[in-house]
Protein backbone atom coordinates (compact mmCIF):
# COMPACT_ATOMS: atom_id res chain seq x y z
CA UNK A 1 0.00 0.00 0.00
CA UNK A 2 2.81 2.39 0.83
CA UNK A 3 4.30 2.12 -2.66
CA UNK A 4 0.91 2.96 -4.19
CA UNK A 5 0.58 6.12 -2.13
CA UNK A 6 4.00 7.36 -3.25
CA UNK A 7 2.67 8.27 -6.69
CA UNK A 8 0.37 11.20 -7.36
CA UNK A 9 -2.09 8.95 -9.22
CA UNK A 10 -2.14 6.51 -6.31
CA UNK A 11 -2.95 9.26 -3.82
CA UNK A 12 -5.73 10.57 -6.08
CA UNK A 13 -7.24 7.09 -6.40
CA UNK A 14 -7.10 6.57 -2.64
CA UNK A 15 -8.74 9.96 -2.04
CA UNK A 16 -11.53 9.02 -4.44
CA UNK A 17 -12.10 5.77 -2.57
CA UNK A 18 -12.16 7.64 0.72
CA UNK A 19 -14.94 9.94 -0.42
CA UNK A 20 -17.11 7.33 -2.18
CA UNK A 21 -16.82 4.05 -0.29
CA UNK A 22 -15.82 4.81 3.28
CA UNK A 23 -18.89 6.94 4.15
CA UNK A 24 -21.13 4.00 3.27
CA UNK A 25 -19.35 1.78 5.79
CA UNK A 26 -19.69 4.52 8.38
CA UNK A 27 -23.43 4.83 7.75
CA UNK A 28 -23.90 1.07 7.91
CA UNK A 29 -22.09 1.03 11.25
CA UNK A 30 -23.58 4.09 12.90
CA UNK A 31 -27.05 4.58 11.43
CA UNK A 32 -27.95 0.97 10.68
CA UNK A 33 -26.22 -0.35 13.80
CA UNK A 34 -24.29 -3.13 12.06
CA UNK A 35 -21.05 -3.56 13.98
CA UNK A 36 -20.46 -7.30 13.98
CA UNK A 37 -21.74 -10.42 12.30
CA UNK A 38 -24.22 -12.62 14.13
CA UNK A 39 -23.38 -15.78 12.23
CA UNK A 40 -20.19 -17.79 11.88
CA UNK A 41 -18.69 -19.36 8.81
CA UNK A 42 -17.68 -17.65 5.59
CA UNK A 43 -20.78 -18.67 3.65
CA UNK A 44 -23.15 -17.44 6.36
CA UNK A 45 -21.23 -14.20 6.88
CA UNK A 46 -21.35 -13.50 3.15
CA UNK A 47 -25.10 -14.01 3.21
CA UNK A 48 -25.47 -11.70 6.19
CA UNK A 49 -23.34 -9.03 4.51
CA UNK A 50 -25.42 -9.32 1.33
CA UNK A 51 -28.55 -8.64 3.37
CA UNK A 52 -26.96 -5.57 4.94
CA UNK A 53 -25.93 -4.29 1.51
CA UNK A 54 -29.40 -5.01 0.13
CA UNK A 55 -30.97 -3.02 2.96
CA UNK A 56 -28.59 -0.12 2.30
CA UNK A 57 -29.31 -0.17 -1.44
CA UNK A 58 -33.09 -0.25 -0.94
CA UNK A 59 -32.84 2.61 1.54
CA UNK A 60 -30.70 4.60 -0.89
CA UNK A 61 -32.98 3.89 -3.86
CA UNK A 62 -36.01 5.06 -1.89
CA UNK A 63 -34.24 8.31 -1.03
CA UNK A 64 -33.07 8.96 -4.60
CA UNK A 65 -36.36 8.06 -6.27
CA UNK A 66 -38.34 11.07 -7.41
CA UNK A 67 -41.70 11.44 -5.73
CA UNK A 68 -44.73 10.49 -7.80
CA UNK A 69 -47.52 13.04 -8.01
N, CA, C and O atoms as a CHARMM CRD file, in Angstrom:
* protein
*
  276
    1    1 UNK  N      0.82400  -1.18500   0.00000 PROA 1      0.00000
    2    1 UNK  CA     0.00000   0.00000   0.00000 PROA 1      0.00000
    3    1 UNK  C      0.87300   1.25500   0.00000 PROA 1      0.00000
    4    1 UNK  O      0.55300   2.24100  -0.66400 PROA 1      0.00000
    5    2 UNK  N      1.94500   1.21100   0.72800 PROA 2      0.00000
    6    2 UNK  CA     2.80700   2.38800   0.83300 PROA 2      0.00000
    7    2 UNK  C      3.36700   2.79200  -0.52800 PROA 2      0.00000
    8    2 UNK  O      3.46000   3.97900  -0.84100 PROA 2      0.00000
    9    3 UNK  N      3.74100   1.79000  -1.34200 PROA 3      0.00000
   10    3 UNK  CA     4.29800   2.12300  -2.65700 PROA 3      0.00000
   11    3 UNK  C      3.24100   2.71800  -3.57900 PROA 3      0.00000
   12    3 UNK  O      3.57400   3.49400  -4.47400 PROA 3      0.00000
   13    4 UNK  N      1.98000   2.37100  -3.37900 PROA 4      0.00000
   14    4 UNK  CA     0.90700   2.95600  -4.19000 PROA 4      0.00000
   15    4 UNK  C      0.67900   4.42400  -3.83600 PROA 4      0.00000
   16    4 UNK  O      0.37800   5.24100  -4.70600 PROA 4      0.00000
   17    5 UNK  N      0.82400   4.74700  -2.56400 PROA 5      0.00000
   18    5 UNK  CA     0.58100   6.11900  -2.12500 PROA 5      0.00000
   19    5 UNK  C      1.74300   7.05800  -2.44100 PROA 5      0.00000
   20    5 UNK  O      1.62600   8.27100  -2.26200 PROA 5      0.00000
   21    6 UNK  N      2.85800   6.51000  -2.90700 PROA 6      0.00000
   22    6 UNK  CA     3.99600   7.35600  -3.24800 PROA 6      0.00000
   23    6 UNK  C      3.76200   8.12500  -4.54200 PROA 6      0.00000
   24    6 UNK  O      4.33100   9.19900  -4.73700 PROA 6      0.00000
   25    7 UNK  N      2.93200   7.58900  -5.42300 PROA 7      0.00000
   26    7 UNK  CA     2.66800   8.27300  -6.68800 PROA 7      0.00000
   27    7 UNK  C      1.47900   9.21800  -6.54400 PROA 7      0.00000
   28    7 UNK  O      0.61000   9.02500  -5.69400 PROA 7      0.00000
   29    8 UNK  N      1.46200  10.22600  -7.38200 PROA 8      0.00000
   30    8 UNK  CA     0.36500  11.19600  -7.35800 PROA 8      0.00000
   31    8 UNK  C     -0.95200  10.53000  -7.76900 PROA 8      0.00000
   32    8 UNK  O     -2.00200  10.81000  -7.19100 PROA 8      0.00000
   33    9 UNK  N     -0.88800   9.65400  -8.76500 PROA 9      0.00000
   34    9 UNK  CA    -2.08900   8.95200  -9.22100 PROA 9      0.00000
   35    9 UNK  C     -2.62400   8.02700  -8.12800 PROA 9      0.00000
   36    9 UNK  O     -3.83700   7.90300  -7.95500 PROA 9      0.00000
   37   10 UNK  N     -1.73400   7.38900  -7.40100 PROA 10     0.00000
   38   10 UNK  CA    -2.14400   6.50800  -6.31000 PROA 10     0.00000
   39   10 UNK  C     -2.83700   7.26400  -5.19300 PROA 10     0.00000
   40   10 UNK  O     -3.83600   6.79500  -4.64700 PROA 10     0.00000
   41   11 UNK  N     -2.31600   8.42600  -4.85300 PROA 11     0.00000
   42   11 UNK  CA    -2.95000   9.25600  -3.82100 PROA 11     0.00000
   43   11 UNK  C     -4.32000   9.74700  -4.27400 PROA 11     0.00000
   44   11 UNK  O     -5.25700   9.80500  -3.47800 PROA 11     0.00000
   45   12 UNK  N     -4.43500  10.10000  -5.55000 PROA 12     0.00000
   46   12 UNK  CA    -5.72600  10.56700  -6.08000 PROA 12     0.00000
   47   12 UNK  C     -6.75400   9.44400  -6.05400 PROA 12     0.00000
   48   12 UNK  O     -7.91500   9.66900  -5.71400 PROA 12     0.00000
   49   13 UNK  N     -6.33200   8.24100  -6.41200 PROA 13     0.00000
   50   13 UNK  CA    -7.23600   7.09300  -6.39800 PROA 13     0.00000
   51   13 UNK  C     -7.68200   6.76800  -4.97800 PROA 13     0.00000
   52   13 UNK  O     -8.84900   6.45400  -4.74700 PROA 13     0.00000
   53   14 UNK  N     -6.76000   6.84100  -4.03300 PROA 14     0.00000
   54   14 UNK  CA    -7.10200   6.57300  -2.63800 PROA 14     0.00000
   55   14 UNK  C     -8.05400   7.63700  -2.09400 PROA 14     0.00000
   56   14 UNK  O     -8.96800   7.31600  -1.33500 PROA 14     0.00000
   57   15 UNK  N     -7.85100   8.88300  -2.47000 PROA 15     0.00000
   58   15 UNK  CA    -8.73900   9.96500  -2.03600 PROA 15     0.00000
   59   15 UNK  C    -10.13800   9.77000  -2.59600 PROA 15     0.00000
   60   15 UNK  O    -11.12600  10.04900  -1.91800 PROA 15     0.00000
   61   16 UNK  N    -10.22600   9.29200  -3.83000 PROA 16     0.00000
   62   16 UNK  CA   -11.53100   9.02400  -4.43600 PROA 16     0.00000
   63   16 UNK  C    -12.24900   7.91200  -3.68800 PROA 16     0.00000
   64   16 UNK  O    -13.45200   7.99800  -3.44300 PROA 16     0.00000
   65   17 UNK  N    -11.51000   6.86900  -3.32400 PROA 17     0.00000
   66   17 UNK  CA   -12.10300   5.77100  -2.56600 PROA 17     0.00000
   67   17 UNK  C    -12.59900   6.26900  -1.21300 PROA 17     0.00000
   68   17 UNK  O    -13.67000   5.87600  -0.74900 PROA 17     0.00000
   69   18 UNK  N    -11.82100   7.12300  -0.59900 PROA 18     0.00000
   70   18 UNK  CA   -12.15800   7.64200   0.72100 PROA 18     0.00000
   71   18 UNK  C    -13.46400   8.42600   0.69900 PROA 18     0.00000
   72   18 UNK  O    -14.22400   8.38800   1.66600 PROA 18     0.00000
   73   19 UNK  N    -13.72900   9.12500  -0.37900 PROA 19     0.00000
   74   19 UNK  CA   -14.93700   9.93600  -0.41700 PROA 19     0.00000
   75   19 UNK  C    -16.14400   9.20000  -0.97100 PROA 19     0.00000
   76   19 UNK  O    -17.26600   9.68200  -0.81400 PROA 19     0.00000
   77   20 UNK  N    -15.95900   8.04000  -1.61800 PROA 20     0.00000
   78   20 UNK  CA   -17.10500   7.33300  -2.17900 PROA 20     0.00000
   79   20 UNK  C    -17.49200   6.09600  -1.38700 PROA 20     0.00000
   80   20 UNK  O    -18.68000   5.84000  -1.19300 PROA 20     0.00000
   81   21 UNK  N    -16.53100   5.33500  -0.93100 PROA 21     0.00000
   82   21 UNK  CA   -16.81900   4.04800  -0.29400 PROA 21     0.00000
   83   21 UNK  C    -16.87700   4.14000   1.22200 PROA 21     0.00000
   84   21 UNK  O    -17.80200   3.60900   1.83700 PROA 21     0.00000
   85   22 UNK  N    -15.92200   4.79200   1.82200 PROA 22     0.00000
   86   22 UNK  CA   -15.81900   4.80600   3.27900 PROA 22     0.00000
   87   22 UNK  C    -17.04400   5.38600   3.98500 PROA 22     0.00000
   88   22 UNK  O    -17.42300   4.86100   5.03200 PROA 22     0.00000
   89   23 UNK  N    -17.68800   6.44400   3.46900 PROA 23     0.00000
   90   23 UNK  CA   -18.88800   6.94200   4.15300 PROA 23     0.00000
   91   23 UNK  C    -20.00600   5.90700   4.24400 PROA 23     0.00000
   92   23 UNK  O    -20.77100   5.89800   5.20800 PROA 23     0.00000
   93   24 UNK  N    -20.09800   5.04100   3.24700 PROA 24     0.00000
   94   24 UNK  CA   -21.13200   4.00000   3.27000 PROA 24     0.00000
   95   24 UNK  C    -20.89400   3.05300   4.44100 PROA 24     0.00000
   96   24 UNK  O    -21.83700   2.68900   5.14400 PROA 24     0.00000
   97   25 UNK  N    -19.65000   2.65200   4.65600 PROA 25     0.00000
   98   25 UNK  CA   -19.34800   1.77800   5.78900 PROA 25     0.00000
   99   25 UNK  C    -19.66200   2.47600   7.10700 PROA 25     0.00000
  100   25 UNK  O    -20.15900   1.84900   8.04200 PROA 25     0.00000
  101   26 UNK  N    -19.37600   3.75800   7.18000 PROA 26     0.00000
  102   26 UNK  CA   -19.69100   4.52400   8.38400 PROA 26     0.00000
  103   26 UNK  C    -21.18300   4.58800   8.64600 PROA 26     0.00000
  104   26 UNK  O    -21.61800   4.45600   9.79000 PROA 26     0.00000
  105   27 UNK  N    -21.97300   4.78800   7.60100 PROA 27     0.00000
  106   27 UNK  CA   -23.42900   4.83500   7.74800 PROA 27     0.00000
  107   27 UNK  C    -23.96900   3.47800   8.15900 PROA 27     0.00000
  108   27 UNK  O    -24.84400   3.39200   9.02100 PROA 27     0.00000
  109   28 UNK  N    -23.45700   2.42100   7.55200 PROA 28     0.00000
  110   28 UNK  CA   -23.90100   1.07000   7.90900 PROA 28     0.00000
  111   28 UNK  C    -23.60300   0.79900   9.37800 PROA 28     0.00000
  112   28 UNK  O    -24.41100   0.18300  10.07400 PROA 28     0.00000
  113   29 UNK  N    -22.44700   1.25500   9.85200 PROA 29     0.00000
  114   29 UNK  CA   -22.09000   1.02500  11.25100 PROA 29     0.00000
  115   29 UNK  C    -22.88500   1.89800  12.20700 PROA 29     0.00000
  116   29 UNK  O    -23.42100   1.40000  13.19700 PROA 29     0.00000
  117   30 UNK  N    -22.96800   3.19000  11.92600 PROA 30     0.00000
  118   30 UNK  CA   -23.57700   4.09400  12.90200 PROA 30     0.00000
  119   30 UNK  C    -25.09200   4.17100  12.78700 PROA 30     0.00000
  120   30 UNK  O    -25.78800   4.02800  13.79200 PROA 30     0.00000
  121   31 UNK  N    -25.61300   4.39200  11.60000 PROA 31     0.00000
  122   31 UNK  CA   -27.05300   4.58000  11.43000 PROA 31     0.00000
  123   31 UNK  C    -27.80300   3.25500  11.46200 PROA 31     0.00000
  124   31 UNK  O    -28.84000   3.13200  12.11400 PROA 31     0.00000
  125   32 UNK  N    -27.26800   2.26400  10.75100 PROA 32     0.00000
  126   32 UNK  CA   -27.95400   0.97500  10.67800 PROA 32     0.00000
  127   32 UNK  C    -27.59100   0.06000  11.84600 PROA 32     0.00000
  128   32 UNK  O    -28.24400  -0.96300  12.05100 PROA 32     0.00000
  129   33 UNK  N    -26.57600   0.40800  12.60100 PROA 33     0.00000
  130   33 UNK  CA   -26.21700  -0.34700  13.79600 PROA 33     0.00000
  131   33 UNK  C    -25.53400  -1.67900  13.54500 PROA 33     0.00000
  132   33 UNK  O    -25.53900  -2.54600  14.41800 PROA 33     0.00000
  133   34 UNK  N    -24.94900  -1.85900  12.37700 PROA 34     0.00000
  134   34 UNK  CA   -24.28800  -3.12600  12.06000 PROA 34     0.00000
  135   34 UNK  C    -22.81400  -3.02300  12.41100 PROA 34     0.00000
  136   34 UNK  O    -22.03500  -2.40900  11.68200 PROA 34     0.00000
  137   35 UNK  N    -22.43500  -3.62800  13.53200 PROA 35     0.00000
  138   35 UNK  CA   -21.04500  -3.55600  13.98100 PROA 35     0.00000
  139   35 UNK  C    -20.33800  -4.90300  13.98100 PROA 35     0.00000
  140   35 UNK  O    -19.11000  -4.95700  13.92300 PROA 35     0.00000
  141   36 UNK  N    -21.09500  -5.98400  14.04600 PROA 36     0.00000
  142   36 UNK  CA   -20.46500  -7.30000  13.98000 PROA 36     0.00000
  143   36 UNK  C    -21.44800  -8.30700  13.41500 PROA 36     0.00000
  144   36 UNK  O    -22.66200  -8.10500  13.45400 PROA 36     0.00000
  145   37 UNK  N    -20.90900  -9.38700  12.89300 PROA 37     0.00000
  146   37 UNK  CA   -21.73700 -10.42500  12.30500 PROA 37     0.00000
  147   37 UNK  C    -22.32600 -11.30600  13.39400 PROA 37     0.00000
  148   37 UNK  O    -21.68400 -11.57400  14.40900 PROA 37     0.00000
  149   38 UNK  N    -23.54900 -11.75100  13.17300 PROA 38     0.00000
  150   38 UNK  CA   -24.21800 -12.62400  14.13300 PROA 38     0.00000
  151   38 UNK  C    -23.90000 -14.08600  13.87100 PROA 38     0.00000
  152   38 UNK  O    -23.92900 -14.91000  14.78500 PROA 38     0.00000
  153   39 UNK  N    -23.60000 -14.40000  12.63000 PROA 39     0.00000
  154   39 UNK  CA   -23.37800 -15.78200  12.22700 PROA 39     0.00000
  155   39 UNK  C    -21.89200 -16.08200  12.11100 PROA 39     0.00000
  156   39 UNK  O    -21.06100 -15.17300  12.08300 PROA 39     0.00000
  157   40 UNK  N    -21.57300 -17.35400  12.04400 PROA 40     0.00000
  158   40 UNK  CA   -20.19200 -17.79100  11.88400 PROA 40     0.00000
  159   40 UNK  C    -20.08300 -18.63900  10.63100 PROA 40     0.00000
  160   40 UNK  O    -21.04200 -19.29000  10.21800 PROA 40     0.00000
  161   41 UNK  N    -18.92100 -18.62200  10.04100 PROA 41     0.00000
  162   41 UNK  CA   -18.69100 -19.35600   8.80500 PROA 41     0.00000
  163   41 UNK  C    -18.74100 -18.39900   7.62300 PROA 41     0.00000
  164   41 UNK  O    -19.60000 -17.52000   7.55500 PROA 41     0.00000
  165   42 UNK  N    -17.81900 -18.57700   6.70400 PROA 42     0.00000
  166   42 UNK  CA   -17.68400 -17.64500   5.59100 PROA 42     0.00000
  167   42 UNK  C    -18.95400 -17.55300   4.75000 PROA 42     0.00000
  168   42 UNK  O    -19.35500 -16.45800   4.35600 PROA 42     0.00000
  169   43 UNK  N    -19.57600 -18.66600   4.47800 PROA 43     0.00000
  170   43 UNK  CA   -20.78500 -18.67300   3.64700 PROA 43     0.00000
  171   43 UNK  C    -21.92100 -17.90900   4.33400 PROA 43     0.00000
  172   43 UNK  O    -22.63000 -17.13600   3.69000 PROA 43     0.00000
  173   44 UNK  N    -22.08900 -18.12300   5.61600 PROA 44     0.00000
  174   44 UNK  CA   -23.15400 -17.44100   6.35900 PROA 44     0.00000
  175   44 UNK  C    -22.86400 -15.94700   6.50500 PROA 44     0.00000
  176   44 UNK  O    -23.77200 -15.12100   6.40500 PROA 44     0.00000
  177   45 UNK  N    -21.60600 -15.60700   6.74100 PROA 45     0.00000
  178   45 UNK  CA   -21.22500 -14.20000   6.87700 PROA 45     0.00000
  179   45 UNK  C    -21.43500 -13.46900   5.55400 PROA 45     0.00000
  180   45 UNK  O    -21.89900 -12.32900   5.53800 PROA 45     0.00000
  181   46 UNK  N    -21.09700 -14.12000   4.45600 PROA 46     0.00000
  182   46 UNK  CA   -21.34500 -13.50200   3.14700 PROA 46     0.00000
  183   46 UNK  C    -22.83100 -13.24100   2.94000 PROA 46     0.00000
  184   46 UNK  O    -23.21400 -12.18400   2.43700 PROA 46     0.00000
  185   47 UNK  N    -23.66300 -14.19200   3.32200 PROA 47     0.00000
  186   47 UNK  CA   -25.10300 -14.00700   3.20700 PROA 47     0.00000
  187   47 UNK  C    -25.59900 -12.86900   4.07400 PROA 47     0.00000
  188   47 UNK  O    -26.43800 -12.07700   3.64600 PROA 47     0.00000
  189   48 UNK  N    -25.08700 -12.78400   5.28500 PROA 48     0.00000
  190   48 UNK  CA   -25.47400 -11.70200   6.18800 PROA 48     0.00000
  191   48 UNK  C    -25.03600 -10.34500   5.62800 PROA 48     0.00000
  192   48 UNK  O    -25.78800  -9.37200   5.69200 PROA 48     0.00000
  193   49 UNK  N    -23.82400 -10.28500   5.08200 PROA 49     0.00000
  194   49 UNK  CA   -23.33600  -9.03300   4.50500 PROA 49     0.00000
  195   49 UNK  C    -24.16900  -8.63600   3.28300 PROA 49     0.00000
  196   49 UNK  O    -24.43600  -7.45300   3.07200 PROA 49     0.00000
  197   50 UNK  N    -24.57600  -9.61600   2.48400 PROA 50     0.00000
  198   50 UNK  CA   -25.42000  -9.31700   1.32700 PROA 50     0.00000
  199   50 UNK  C    -26.75400  -8.72800   1.76000 PROA 50     0.00000
  200   50 UNK  O    -27.28100  -7.83700   1.09300 PROA 50     0.00000
  201   51 UNK  N    -27.30400  -9.20800   2.85800 PROA 51     0.00000
  202   51 UNK  CA   -28.55400  -8.64400   3.37300 PROA 51     0.00000
  203   51 UNK  C    -28.36300  -7.20100   3.84200 PROA 51     0.00000
  204   51 UNK  O    -29.21700  -6.34700   3.60200 PROA 51     0.00000
  205   52 UNK  N    -27.25700  -6.93900   4.50000 PROA 52     0.00000
  206   52 UNK  CA   -26.96200  -5.57300   4.94300 PROA 52     0.00000
  207   52 UNK  C    -26.82900  -4.65300   3.73100 PROA 52     0.00000
  208   52 UNK  O    -27.37600  -3.55000   3.72200 PROA 52     0.00000
  209   53 UNK  N    -26.11000  -5.10200   2.72100 PROA 53     0.00000
  210   53 UNK  CA   -25.93400  -4.29200   1.51100 PROA 53     0.00000
  211   53 UNK  C    -27.25800  -4.10000   0.78100 PROA 53     0.00000
  212   53 UNK  O    -27.52300  -3.02100   0.25200 PROA 53     0.00000
  213   54 UNK  N    -28.08100  -5.12700   0.74900 PROA 54     0.00000
  214   54 UNK  CA   -29.40000  -5.01400   0.13200 PROA 54     0.00000
  215   54 UNK  C    -30.24100  -3.96800   0.85400 PROA 54     0.00000
  216   54 UNK  O    -30.89800  -3.14400   0.21900 PROA 54     0.00000
  217   55 UNK  N    -30.21700  -4.00600   2.17600 PROA 55     0.00000
  218   55 UNK  CA   -30.96900  -3.02300   2.96200 PROA 55     0.00000
  219   55 UNK  C    -30.46600  -1.61100   2.67600 PROA 55     0.00000
  220   55 UNK  O    -31.26500  -0.68700   2.52000 PROA 55     0.00000
  221   56 UNK  N    -29.15200  -1.44000   2.60700 PROA 56     0.00000
  222   56 UNK  CA   -28.59200  -0.11900   2.30400 PROA 56     0.00000
  223   56 UNK  C    -29.03000   0.34700   0.91900 PROA 56     0.00000
  224   56 UNK  O    -29.42700   1.50000   0.74800 PROA 56     0.00000
  225   57 UNK  N    -28.95700  -0.55200  -0.07800 PROA 57     0.00000
  226   57 UNK  CA   -29.31000  -0.17500  -1.44400 PROA 57     0.00000
  227   57 UNK  C    -30.78800   0.18100  -1.57200 PROA 57     0.00000
  228   57 UNK  O    -31.13400   1.12700  -2.27900 PROA 57     0.00000
  229   58 UNK  N    -31.66200  -0.55900  -0.90000 PROA 58     0.00000
  230   58 UNK  CA   -33.09200  -0.25200  -0.93500 PROA 58     0.00000
  231   58 UNK  C    -33.35000   1.10200  -0.27900 PROA 58     0.00000
  232   58 UNK  O    -34.11900   1.91700  -0.78900 PROA 58     0.00000
  233   59 UNK  N    -32.70100   1.32700   0.84900 PROA 59     0.00000
  234   59 UNK  CA   -32.84300   2.61300   1.54000 PROA 59     0.00000
  235   59 UNK  C    -32.36500   3.75900   0.64800 PROA 59     0.00000
  236   59 UNK  O    -33.01100   4.80500   0.58000 PROA 59     0.00000
  237   60 UNK  N    -31.26300   3.56800  -0.01800 PROA 60     0.00000
  238   60 UNK  CA   -30.69700   4.59500  -0.89200 PROA 60     0.00000
  239   60 UNK  C    -31.59000   4.83800  -2.11100 PROA 60     0.00000
  240   60 UNK  O    -31.81000   5.98200  -2.50900 PROA 60     0.00000
  241   61 UNK  N    -32.10000   3.75500  -2.69700 PROA 61     0.00000
  242   61 UNK  CA   -32.98500   3.89200  -3.85600 PROA 61     0.00000
  243   61 UNK  C    -34.25000   4.66000  -3.49000 PROA 61     0.00000
  244   61 UNK  O    -34.71700   5.50000  -4.26000 PROA 61     0.00000
  245   62 UNK  N    -34.80300   4.37400  -2.31900 PROA 62     0.00000
  246   62 UNK  CA   -36.01400   5.06400  -1.88700 PROA 62     0.00000
  247   62 UNK  C    -35.75100   6.55800  -1.71300 PROA 62     0.00000
  248   62 UNK  O    -36.61300   7.38500  -2.01000 PROA 62     0.00000
  249   63 UNK  N    -34.57200   6.89300  -1.23600 PROA 63     0.00000
  250   63 UNK  CA   -34.24300   8.30500  -1.03300 PROA 63     0.00000
  251   63 UNK  C    -34.00300   9.02500  -2.36000 PROA 63     0.00000
  252   63 UNK  O    -34.35600  10.19500  -2.50100 PROA 63     0.00000
  253   64 UNK  N    -33.41300   8.34500  -3.32000 PROA 64     0.00000
  254   64 UNK  CA   -33.07400   8.96400  -4.59500 PROA 64     0.00000
  255   64 UNK  C    -34.23800   8.98000  -5.58600 PROA 64     0.00000
  256   64 UNK  O    -34.21700   9.73700  -6.55600 PROA 64     0.00000
  257   65 UNK  N    -35.23000   8.16600  -5.35000 PROA 65     0.00000
  258   65 UNK  CA   -36.36500   8.05800  -6.27200 PROA 65     0.00000
  259   65 UNK  C    -37.19800   9.33600  -6.23200 PROA 65     0.00000
  260   65 UNK  O    -37.55900   9.81800  -5.15900 PROA 65     0.00000
  261   66 UNK  N    -37.49800   9.87500  -7.40400 PROA 66     0.00000
  262   66 UNK  CA   -38.34400  11.07300  -7.41100 PROA 66     0.00000
  263   66 UNK  C    -39.75900  10.73200  -6.94600 PROA 66     0.00000
  264   66 UNK  O    -40.28300   9.65500  -7.22900 PROA 66     0.00000
  265   67 UNK  N    -40.34600  11.65100  -6.24700 PROA 67     0.00000
  266   67 UNK  CA   -41.70000  11.44400  -5.73100 PROA 67     0.00000
  267   67 UNK  C    -42.70600  11.44800  -6.87600 PROA 67     0.00000
  268   67 UNK  O    -42.60500  12.24500  -7.80800 PROA 67     0.00000
  269   68 UNK  N    -43.66800  10.55000  -6.78900 PROA 68     0.00000
  270   68 UNK  CA   -44.72800  10.48600  -7.80000 PROA 68     0.00000
  271   68 UNK  C    -45.87200  11.39400  -7.36500 PROA 68     0.00000
  272   68 UNK  O    -46.30700  11.35000  -6.21400 PROA 68     0.00000
  273   69 UNK  N    -46.35200  12.21100  -8.28400 PROA 69     0.00000
  274   69 UNK  CA   -47.51900  13.04200  -8.00800 PROA 69     0.00000
  275   69 UNK  C    -47.23000  14.31300  -7.42800 PROA 69     0.00000
  276   69 UNK  O    -48.14500  15.09000  -7.15600 PROA 69     0.00000
